[in-house]
Amino acid sequence: MSAIYTRALAGVLFAVSAFSVSAHDMSAHATMTMPSAASWQGEGVIKKVTPTSITIAHHPIPALNWPAMTMQFAQPTSQPVTAQRVGEEVDFTFTEGDSGYQIVSLNPHR
């Protein structure tokens, strides 16, 4: 009976040592970068532009399963969009950030 316990203990020790060998120290990868945030495209009409936001009545966005709706997006952090006019049809790209959805690019619809 002690031979069974000895084999069981050996099996457990082998499993523990295999786990510790396969564990990897991620501190060596401190400079790794995560992939950029997902972005989505849309088309719509500008309804309002402020220094901090752009309101767009957009068409459905199938990638997010969104119906057509009017919503407010945060202005891009790099350079706020001010040249666009209310009523202008636009193509836009946006991401989701900590404080909601943010415009990445905004161009006149072609």
C-alpha positions in Angstrom: 0.0 0.0 0.0 2.9 2.4 0.7 4.0 1.8 -2.9 0.7 3.3 -4.1 1.2 6.4 -1.9 4.8 6.7 -3.1 3.7 6.7 -6.7 0.9 9.1 -6.1 3.3 11.5 -4.2 5.8 11.2 -7.1 3.0 12.0 -9.6 2.0 15.1 -7.6 5.6 16.3 -7.3 6.1 15.8 -11.0 3.0 17.8 -11.8 4.0 20.6 -9.5 7.5 20.7 -10.9 6.1 20.7 -14.5 3.8 23.6 -13.6 6.6 25.7 -12.1 8.8 25.1 -15.2 5.9 26.2 -17.5 5.2 29.3 -15.4 6.8 32.3 -17.1 8.2 35.5 -15.5 6.4 38.3 -17.4 8.6 41.0 -15.8 11.1 40.4 -18.7 8.4 41.7 -21.0 7.7 45.0 -19.4 8.2 46.8 -22.7 5.6 44.7 -24.5 2.8 46.8 -26.0 -0.8 45.8 -26.1 -2.6 45.9 -29.4 -4.3 49.2 -30.2 -7.9 49.5 -29.2 -10.6 48.4 -31.7 -12.0 51.1 -33.9 -15.2 51.2 -36.0 -16.4 53.2 -39.0 -19.6 55.0 -39.4 -21.5 57.4 -41.7 -23.8 60.1 -40.6 -24.8 63.8 -40.4 -23.2 66.2 -37.9 -25.9 67.6 -35.6 -23.7 69.6 -33.1 -20.0 70.5 -32.6 -18.6 71.8 -29.3 -15.0 72.1 -28.1 -15.3 68.7 -26.3 -17.8 66.7 -28.4 -19.4 66.0 -31.7 -23.0 64.8 -32.0 -23.7 62.7 -35.1 -26.9 61.1 -36.4 -25.3 58.0 -37.8 -26.5 55.1 -39.9 -26.5 51.6 -38.5 -23.1 50.2 -37.5 -23.4 46.5 -38.1 -20.0 45.7 -36.5 -21.5 46.8 -33.1 -25.0 45.7 -33.9 -26.2 49.3 -33.5 -29.2 50.7 -35.2 -29.3 54.2 -36.7 -29.2 56.7 -33.8 -28.0 60.2 -32.8 -25.2 60.1 -30.3 -22.4 62.3 -28.8 -18.8 61.4 -29.4 -15.8 62.9 -27.6 -13.6 65.1 -29.7 -10.2 63.6 -30.7 -7.5 64.3 -28.1 -4.8 65.1 -30.6 -6.7 67.8 -32.6 -10.3 68.8 -32.0 -12.5 68.9 -35.1 -13.8 72.4 -35.7 -13.9 72.7 -39.5 -17.0 70.5 -39.9 -20.4 72.1 -40.2 -23.7 71.1 -38.7 -25.7 69.3 -41.4 -22.6 68.0 -43.2 -22.5 64.3 -44.1 -19.4 62.6 -42.8 -17.5 59.3 -42.6 -16.0 58.8 -39.2 -13.9 56.4 -37.3 -14.2 56.0 -33.5 -12.9 54.0 -30.5 -14.2 53.3 -27.1 -12.2 54.9 -24.3 -12.5 55.2 -20.5 -15.0 58.0 -20.8 -17.1 56.7 -23.7 -16.8 56.8 -27.5 -14.3 59.1 -29.1 -13.8 60.3 -32.7 -10.5 59.2 -34.2 -11.1 60.7 -37.7 -13.8 62.6 -39.4 -14.0 63.3 -43.1 -16.6 64.7 -45.5 -18.8 61.9 -47.0 -17.8 61.1 -50.6 
